[in-house]
Amino acid sequence: PTTWDCVWVISCRVPPKLAMIGDAYAGPSPFHVHCRAPVAASKGIIAPAPAPPTSPRDDDAALIRARTLASLQAKSTADAAAVYAMLSKEMASYASPDAWKEARSALNAKLGPGAEPAVIRITWYDDPQNAPTHGRYAAADYRVDYPSEAFTCGYVIWLRQSDGGYLVVREEEGQATPDVIAGLSPDQRLTMRAQLQCRD
């Protein structure tokens, strides 16, 4: 069967592929999370719809932007029900809602209140060759800034479903909590954002 990278990692270091970007960073390492949907064709799973023949429209982009902001808002309140309602079956299988809620609540406590999410860019992919299934994918790059000077940034990949809606099939997020960035110079903070591939 066809396979796609499948990773769920929570680490206290910059992954090698990110550490290679820019100059070497000698300060404390941010957290980084990878979550990628498997590519095997699982039995009993309904295939998403093929990519439409027409190009994405403004209302399609508005839908992805709204869904991404709703997902980020749900993360900021550790709302497992809202987050899991947006995940594909494979993505939802990586951790139970209760386990996710516990981990996210602990992270939110470090990040602090006042999350300000922003969707920076939306990129469309129709029937990409290395994807687990044909269809229309939308990659939304985002960042979330906090009054504590903490931040998160990453991307969410949505896959169009047969009903015209979208579900999350992959996401990647970098996180820098106040204790990690405390004492860093402005240049060091910029370097950290670059290592986490933040779109500013």
Disulfide bonds with the S-S distance in Angstrom:
Cys153-Cys198 1.97
